[in-house]
């Protein structure tokens, strides 16, 4: 199910500020390109999370937050302006839904932020699993 928390958070921002926000790709970017960016950098983010925060071989490390934070920063700097920089289906869904329902926006960008991050995360999980099984 889509993240109700993301919707609630975006709704609270709208109720407080009267404004909406939603990720959106740069105007000249084709949807496939934006979706590919979202998939690639979500793959990177989820892969890093698996390797520094989930993997039992590094349990108790003190650097996982820094590694994850830097990964998000690199992704945002590299393609945030190109794709909109959600890297998480909830981050795409919640604000887009609030903007569509209360701010006069549309749903047309939603597939970018549902498909790209979902595919990237699934491929990262499969990659980690394949690497761990071959080790």
FIMIKOL-641269 format. One record per residue: residue number from 0; residue in three letters; x, y, z of N, C-alpha, C, O in turn. Coordinates in Angstrom, 2 decimals. Example, Ala and Ser with C-alpha at 12.3 -4.5 7.8 and 13.67 -1.06 7.14 Angstrom:
! residues 2
SITE  num  residu     n.xx     n.yy     n.zz    ca.xx    ca.yy    ca.zz     c.xx     c.yy     c.zz     o.xx     o.yy     o.zz
SITE    0     ala    13.19    -5.69     7.80    12.30    -4.50     7.80    13.20    -3.30     7.80    14.24    -3.32     8.46
SITE    1     ser    12.85    -2.25     7.08    13.67    -1.06     7.14    12.90     0.03     7.87    13.41     1.14     8.04
***
This chain:
! residues 135
SITE  num  residu     n.xx     n.yy     n.zz    ca.xx    ca.yy    ca.zz     c.xx     c.yy     c.zz     o.xx     o.yy     o.zz
SITE    0     unk     0.83    -1.20     0.00     0.00     0.00     0.00     0.87     1.25     0.00     1.99     1.26     0.51
SITE    1     unk     0.32     2.28    -0.58     1.06     3.54    -0.62     1.11     4.14     0.78     0.24     3.89     1.61
SITE    2     unk     2.13     4.91     1.02     2.41     5.42     2.36     1.42     6.52     2.77     1.42     7.61     2.20
SITE    3     unk     0.61     6.21     3.74    -0.36     7.18     4.25     0.36     8.28     5.01    -0.10     9.42     5.03
SITE    4     unk     1.49     7.95     5.62     2.26     8.96     6.34     2.76    10.07     5.42     2.76    11.24     5.80
SITE    5     unk     3.18     9.70     4.22     3.65    10.71     3.25     2.49    11.62     2.84     2.66    12.83     2.71
SITE    6     unk     1.33    11.03     2.64     0.15    11.82     2.31    -0.20    12.74     3.47    -0.47    13.93     3.27
SITE    7     unk    -0.20    12.20     4.69    -0.54    13.00     5.86     0.44    14.15     6.05     0.05    15.28     6.36
SITE    8     unk     1.73    13.86     5.88     2.73    14.91     6.02     2.55    16.02     5.00     2.62    17.20     5.35
SITE    9     unk     2.31    15.65     3.75     2.09    16.65     2.71     0.81    17.43     2.97     0.74    18.63     2.68
SITE   10     unk    -0.20    16.75     3.50    -1.46    17.42     3.81    -1.27    18.43     4.94    -1.82    19.53     4.89
SITE   11     unk    -0.50    18.07     5.95    -0.23    19.00     7.06     0.50    20.24     6.55     0.18    21.36     6.94
SITE   12     unk     1.47    20.04     5.67     2.18    21.19     5.08     1.18    22.08     4.35     1.23    23.31     4.47
SITE   13     unk     0.28    21.47     3.60    -0.72    22.25     2.86    -1.65    22.99     3.82    -1.98    24.15     3.58
SITE   14     unk    -2.08    22.33     4.89    -2.99    22.98     5.84    -2.32    24.14     6.57    -2.96    25.15     6.86
SITE   15     unk    -1.03    23.99     6.86    -0.32    25.05     7.57     0.05    26.21     6.65    -0.13    27.38     7.00
SITE   16     unk     0.57    25.87     5.47     1.12    26.91     4.59     0.18    27.34     3.47     0.36    28.40     2.87
SITE   17     unk    -0.82    26.50     3.19    -1.70    26.80     2.06    -1.06    26.47     0.72    -1.62    26.78    -0.33
SITE   18     unk     0.11    25.86     0.76     0.82    25.53    -0.48     1.05    24.02    -0.55     0.98    23.31     0.45
SITE   19     unk     1.31    23.58    -1.75     1.65    22.17    -1.95     3.04    22.10    -2.56     3.56    23.07    -3.11
SITE   20     unk     3.62    20.94    -2.46     4.92    20.69    -3.07     4.86    19.27    -3.62     4.21    18.41    -3.03
SITE   21     unk     5.51    19.04    -4.69     5.55    17.68    -5.23     6.78    17.58    -6.12     7.15    18.54    -6.79
SITE   22     unk     7.41    16.41    -6.13     8.53    16.25    -7.04     8.03    16.32    -8.48     6.93    15.86    -8.80
SITE   23     unk     8.83    16.90    -9.31     8.48    16.99   -10.72     9.77    17.05   -11.52    10.71    17.73   -11.12
SITE   24     unk     9.82    16.36   -12.63    11.04    16.44   -13.44    11.15    17.80   -14.13    10.16    18.51   -14.31
SITE   25     unk    12.35    18.14   -14.51    12.60    19.36   -15.27    11.73    19.32   -16.53    11.50    18.25   -17.09
SITE   26     unk    11.26    20.46   -16.97    10.28    20.55   -18.06    10.72    19.85   -19.35     9.88    19.30   -20.05
SITE   27     unk    12.00    19.86   -19.66    12.47    19.28   -20.92    12.83    17.81   -20.82    13.26    17.20   -21.80
SITE   28     unk    12.67    17.23   -19.65    13.05    15.84   -19.42    11.90    14.91   -19.79    10.76    15.12   -19.38
SITE   29     unk    12.21    13.91   -20.57    11.21    12.92   -20.94    10.92    12.00   -19.75    11.82    11.72   -18.96
SITE   30     unk     9.69    11.53   -19.62     9.34    10.68   -18.47    10.23     9.44   -18.34    10.58     9.05   -17.23
SITE   31     unk    10.59     8.81   -19.46    11.45     7.62   -19.37    12.79     7.97   -18.74    13.30     7.22   -17.91
SITE   32     unk    13.36     9.09   -19.13    14.65     9.53   -18.59    14.55     9.79   -17.08    15.42     9.38   -16.32
SITE   33     unk    13.49    10.46   -16.67    13.29    10.73   -15.24    13.09     9.43   -14.47    13.62     9.27   -13.38
SITE   34     unk    12.32     8.51   -15.04    12.08     7.22   -14.39    13.37     6.43   -14.26    13.61     5.80   -13.23
SITE   35     unk    14.20     6.46   -15.28    15.49     5.77   -15.25    16.39     6.36   -14.17    17.05     5.62   -13.44
SITE   36     unk    16.42     7.69   -14.05    17.21     8.33   -12.99    16.72     7.91   -11.61    17.51     7.59   -10.73
SITE   37     unk    15.40     7.90   -11.44    14.83     7.49   -10.16    15.19     6.04    -9.85    15.53     5.72    -8.71
SITE   38     unk    15.13     5.18   -10.85    15.47     3.76   -10.64    16.94     3.60   -10.28    17.28     2.87    -9.35
SITE   39     unk    17.80     4.27   -11.01    19.25     4.14   -10.79    19.66     4.61    -9.39    20.37     3.90    -8.68
SITE   40     unk    19.21     5.77    -9.01    19.64     6.30    -7.71    18.89     5.67    -6.55    19.41     5.65    -5.43
SITE   41     unk    17.70     5.15    -6.78    17.03     4.37    -5.73    17.78     3.05    -5.54    17.95     2.60    -4.41
SITE   42     unk    18.21     2.44    -6.65    19.03     1.24    -6.55    20.24     1.52    -5.67    20.54     0.76    -4.75
SITE   43     unk    20.95     2.60    -5.96    22.14     2.96    -5.20    21.81     3.16    -3.73    22.52     2.65    -2.86
SITE   44     unk    20.75     3.89    -3.44    20.37     4.17    -2.06    20.01     2.88    -1.31    20.48     2.66    -0.19
SITE   45     unk    19.18     2.05    -1.90    18.77     0.82    -1.23    19.95    -0.12    -1.07    20.08    -0.80    -0.05
SITE   46     unk    20.82    -0.18    -2.06    22.01    -1.02    -1.96    22.87    -0.58    -0.78    23.33    -1.41     0.01
SITE   47     unk    23.08     0.72    -0.66    23.89     1.25     0.46    23.20     0.93     1.78    23.87     0.53     2.74
SITE   48     unk    21.89     1.11     1.86    21.18     0.80     3.11    21.38    -0.67     3.49    21.67    -0.98     4.64
SITE   49     unk    21.22    -1.57     2.51    21.44    -2.99     2.79    22.85    -3.24     3.31    23.03    -3.98     4.28
SITE   50     unk    23.84    -2.63     2.68    25.23    -2.93     3.01    25.72    -2.28     4.29    26.62    -2.83     4.93
SITE   51     unk    25.18    -1.13     4.68    25.70    -0.47     5.88    24.75    -0.49     7.07    25.18    -0.25     8.20
SITE   52     unk    23.48    -0.78     6.85    22.53    -0.73     7.96    21.81    -2.05     8.22    21.28    -2.25     9.31
SITE   53     unk    21.78    -2.95     7.25    21.05    -4.20     7.40    21.98    -5.40     7.53    21.69    -6.33     8.27
SITE   54     unk    23.08    -5.37     6.82    24.02    -6.50     6.78    24.57    -6.77     8.18    25.13    -5.88     8.82
SITE   55     unk    24.41    -8.00     8.65    24.87    -8.37     9.99    26.39    -8.30    10.13    26.91    -8.20    11.25
SITE   56     unk    27.11    -8.33     9.02    28.58    -8.26     9.08    29.06    -6.88     9.55    30.20    -6.75    10.01
SITE   57     unk    28.22    -5.87     9.45    28.61    -4.53     9.88    27.70    -4.02    11.01    27.58    -2.82    11.24
SITE   58     unk    27.07    -4.95    11.71    26.17    -4.58    12.81    26.90    -3.71    13.83    28.04    -3.99    14.20
SITE   59     unk    26.23    -2.67    14.27    26.80    -1.80    15.29    27.76    -0.76    14.76    28.40    -0.05    15.55
SITE   60     unk    27.88    -0.64    13.44    28.82     0.37    12.91    28.30     1.77    13.23    27.12     1.97    13.48
SITE   61     unk    29.20     2.71    13.21    28.83     4.08    13.55    28.75     4.99    12.33    28.56     6.20    12.47
SITE   62     unk    28.90     4.44    11.16    28.94     5.25     9.95    27.73     5.10     9.04    27.66     5.76     8.00
SITE   63     unk    26.78     4.27     9.40    25.67     3.99     8.48    24.88     5.25     8.14    24.49     5.44     6.98
SITE   64     unk    24.63     6.11     9.11    23.89     7.34     8.84    24.61     8.25     7.87    24.00     8.86     6.99
SITE   65     unk    25.92     8.35     8.05    26.72     9.18     7.15    26.71     8.61     5.73    26.57     9.36     4.76
SITE   66     unk    26.85     7.30     5.61    26.85     6.67     4.29    25.51     6.86     3.59    25.47     7.18     2.40
SITE   67     unk    24.42     6.66     4.30    23.10     6.82     3.72    22.84     8.29     3.38    22.34     8.61     2.30
SITE   68     unk    23.17     9.18     4.29    22.98    10.61     4.04    23.77    11.12     2.85    23.25    11.88     2.04
SITE   69     unk    25.02    10.69     2.74    25.82    11.09     1.59    25.28    10.51     0.29    25.36    11.15    -0.76
SITE   70     unk    24.73     9.33     0.36    24.13     8.72    -0.84    22.93     9.54    -1.30    22.78     9.80    -2.50
SITE   71     unk    22.09     9.95    -0.38    20.95    10.80    -0.73    21.43    12.14    -1.28    20.88    12.64    -2.26
SITE   72     unk    22.46    12.70    -0.66    22.99    13.97    -1.14    23.54    13.86    -2.56    23.26    14.71    -3.41
SITE   73     unk    24.32    12.82    -2.81    24.87    12.61    -4.15    23.74    12.45    -5.17    23.79    13.03    -6.25
SITE   74     unk    22.73    11.67    -4.83    21.60    11.47    -5.74    20.88    12.79    -6.01    20.55    13.09    -7.16
SITE   75     unk    20.65    13.56    -4.97    19.96    14.84    -5.14    20.77    15.79    -6.01    20.22    16.46    -6.89
SITE   76     unk    22.07    15.86    -5.76    22.92    16.73    -6.57    23.03    16.24    -8.01    23.02    17.05    -8.94
SITE   77     unk    23.12    14.93    -8.19    23.35    14.38    -9.52    22.11    14.49   -10.41    22.22    14.91   -11.56
SITE   78     unk    20.94    14.11    -9.89    19.77    14.06   -10.76    18.52    14.70   -10.17    17.45    14.63   -10.78
SITE   79     unk    18.63    15.32    -9.01    17.45    15.91    -8.38    16.74    16.91    -9.27    15.52    16.89    -9.38
SITE   80     unk    17.48    17.78    -9.91    16.87    18.77   -10.79    16.36    18.13   -12.08    15.44    18.66   -12.71
SITE   81     unk    16.94    17.01   -12.46    16.55    16.32   -13.68    15.25    15.54   -13.47    14.30    15.67   -14.24
SITE   82     unk    15.23    14.71   -12.42    14.09    13.80   -12.23    13.09    14.27   -11.17    11.95    13.80   -11.16
SITE   83     unk    13.48    15.15   -10.32    12.64    15.56    -9.21    13.14    15.04    -7.88    12.77    15.56    -6.83
SITE   84     unk    13.98    14.01    -7.92    14.69    13.53    -6.74    13.86    12.95    -5.62    14.06    13.33    -4.47
SITE   85     unk    12.93    12.06    -5.90    12.15    11.43    -4.83    12.88    10.22    -4.25    13.07    10.15    -3.04
SITE   86     unk    13.29     9.29    -5.10    14.03     8.08    -4.71    13.28     7.22    -3.70    13.89     6.42    -2.98
SITE   87     unk    11.97     7.37    -3.64    11.13     6.62    -2.70     9.69     6.79    -3.17     9.24     7.93    -3.33
SITE   88     unk     8.95     5.71    -3.40     7.57     5.86    -3.88     6.68     6.72    -2.98     5.82     7.45    -3.47
SITE   89     unk     6.89     6.64    -1.68     6.07     7.43    -0.76     6.34     8.92    -0.93     5.42     9.74    -0.87
SITE   90     unk     7.59     9.28    -1.14     7.96    10.68    -1.32     7.33    11.23    -2.60     7.03    12.42    -2.69
SITE   91     unk     7.13    10.37    -3.58     6.44    10.79    -4.79     4.94    10.84    -4.59     4.29    11.82    -4.95
SITE   92     unk     4.39     9.77    -4.02     2.94     9.65    -3.92     2.29    10.71    -3.03     1.38    11.41    -3.48
SITE   93     unk     2.74    10.85    -1.80     2.09    11.74    -0.84     1.94    13.17    -1.35     0.82    13.68    -1.42
SITE   94     unk     3.04    13.83    -1.70     2.92    15.21    -2.17     2.16    15.35    -3.49     1.44    16.33    -3.68
SITE   95     unk     2.32    14.38    -4.41     1.58    14.47    -5.67     0.08    14.32    -5.42    -0.72    15.03    -6.02
SITE   96     unk    -0.30    13.41    -4.54    -1.71    13.22    -4.23    -2.31    14.47    -3.60    -3.41    14.89    -3.97
SITE   97     unk    -1.60    15.07    -2.65    -2.11    16.28    -2.01    -2.21    17.41    -3.03    -3.19    18.15    -3.05
SITE   98     unk    -1.20    17.55    -3.88    -1.25    18.61    -4.89    -2.39    18.37    -5.88    -3.07    19.32    -6.28
SITE   99     unk    -2.61    17.12    -6.26    -3.70    16.81    -7.20    -5.07    17.03    -6.55    -5.99    17.52    -7.21
SITE  100     unk    -5.21    16.67    -5.29    -6.51    16.76    -4.63    -6.84    18.15    -4.10    -8.00    18.56    -4.09
SITE  101     unk    -5.81    18.88    -3.67    -6.08    20.16    -3.01    -5.39    21.36    -3.65    -5.73    22.51    -3.35
SITE  102     unk    -4.42    21.11    -4.52    -3.65    22.22    -5.06    -3.77    22.43    -6.55    -3.03    23.23    -7.13
SITE  103     unk    -4.69    21.73    -7.17    -4.89    21.93    -8.60    -3.88    21.25    -9.50    -3.83    21.53   -10.69
SITE  104     unk    -3.08    20.36    -8.95    -2.10    19.64    -9.77    -2.70    18.40   -10.38    -3.87    18.08   -10.17
SITE  105     unk    -1.89    17.71   -11.15    -2.34    16.49   -11.80    -1.57    15.28   -11.31    -0.69    15.38   -10.45
SITE  106     unk    -1.92    14.14   -11.88    -1.33    12.86   -11.50    -0.29    12.39   -12.52     0.26    11.30   -12.36
SITE  107     unk    -0.01    13.15   -13.55     0.78    12.66   -14.68     2.21    12.25   -14.31     2.77    11.37   -14.96
SITE  108     unk     2.80    12.85   -13.31     4.18    12.50   -12.93     4.23    11.30   -11.97     5.32    10.77   -11.72
SITE  109     unk     3.11    10.87   -11.44     3.10     9.81   -10.44     3.78     8.52   -10.91     4.51     7.92   -10.12
SITE  110     unk     3.57     8.06   -12.14     4.24     6.82   -12.56     5.77     6.88   -12.46     6.41     5.87   -12.18
SITE  111     unk     6.34     8.05   -12.68     7.80     8.20   -12.56     8.25     7.81   -11.15     9.24     7.10   -10.98
SITE  112     unk     7.50     8.28   -10.15     7.90     8.11    -8.76     7.40     6.82    -8.12     7.79     6.48    -7.01
SITE  113     unk     6.54     6.11    -8.82     6.14     4.78    -8.36     6.98     3.70    -9.04     7.48     2.79    -8.38
SITE  114     unk     7.12     3.80   -10.34     7.82     2.77   -11.10     9.33     2.84   -10.88     9.95     1.83   -10.55
SITE  115     unk     9.93     4.01   -11.05    11.39     4.14   -10.93    11.92     3.64    -9.60    12.76     2.74    -9.58
SITE  116     unk    11.47     4.20    -8.49    11.98     3.73    -7.19    11.64     2.27    -6.89    12.44     1.57    -6.27
SITE  117     unk    10.48     1.81    -7.29    10.12     0.42    -7.02    11.02    -0.54    -7.77    11.47    -1.55    -7.22
SITE  118     unk    11.29    -0.24    -9.03    12.18    -1.09    -9.83    13.60    -1.03    -9.27    14.25    -2.06    -9.12
SITE  119     unk    14.08     0.17    -8.95    15.43     0.32    -8.40    15.60    -0.43    -7.09    16.62    -1.09    -6.89
SITE  120     unk    14.62    -0.33    -6.21    14.71    -1.02    -4.92    14.67    -2.52    -5.09    15.42    -3.24    -4.43
SITE  121     unk    13.81    -3.00    -5.97    13.73    -4.45    -6.20    15.04    -4.99    -6.78    15.51    -6.05    -6.37
SITE  122     unk    15.61    -4.26    -7.73    16.88    -4.70    -8.32    18.01    -4.67    -7.29    18.88    -5.54    -7.31
SITE  123     unk    18.00    -3.70    -6.40    19.02    -3.66    -5.35    18.88    -4.86    -4.42    19.88    -5.49    -4.06
SITE  124     unk    17.65    -5.18    -4.03    17.43    -6.33    -3.15    17.87    -7.63    -3.83    18.50    -8.48    -3.20
SITE  125     unk    17.55    -7.77    -5.10    17.96    -8.96    -5.85    19.48    -9.03    -5.99    20.07   -10.11    -5.90
SITE  126     unk    20.11    -7.89    -6.20    21.58    -7.85    -6.32    22.24    -8.26    -5.02    23.16    -9.07    -5.02
SITE  127     unk    21.78    -7.71    -3.91    22.35    -8.06    -2.60    22.15    -9.54    -2.34    23.06   -10.21    -1.87
SITE  128     unk    20.98   -10.04    -2.63    20.70   -11.46    -2.41    21.63   -12.34    -3.25    22.18   -13.32    -2.76
SITE  129     unk    21.79   -11.98    -4.51    22.67   -12.77    -5.40    24.12   -12.70    -4.93    24.82   -13.71    -4.95
SITE  130     unk    24.57   -11.54    -4.50    25.94   -11.40    -4.00    26.14   -12.22    -2.73    27.16   -12.88    -2.57
SITE  131     unk    25.17   -12.18    -1.84    25.30   -12.90    -0.58    25.26   -14.42    -0.79    25.93   -15.16    -0.07
SITE  132     unk    24.49   -14.86    -1.75    24.40   -16.31    -2.02    25.66   -16.83    -2.70    26.02   -18.00    -2.54
SITE  133     unk    26.34   -15.96    -3.46    27.55   -16.41    -4.16    28.80   -16.30    -3.30    29.86   -16.81    -3.66
SITE  134     unk    28.67   -15.64    -2.15    29.84   -15.45    -1.28    30.11   -16.66    -0.42    31.06   -16.67     0.36
***
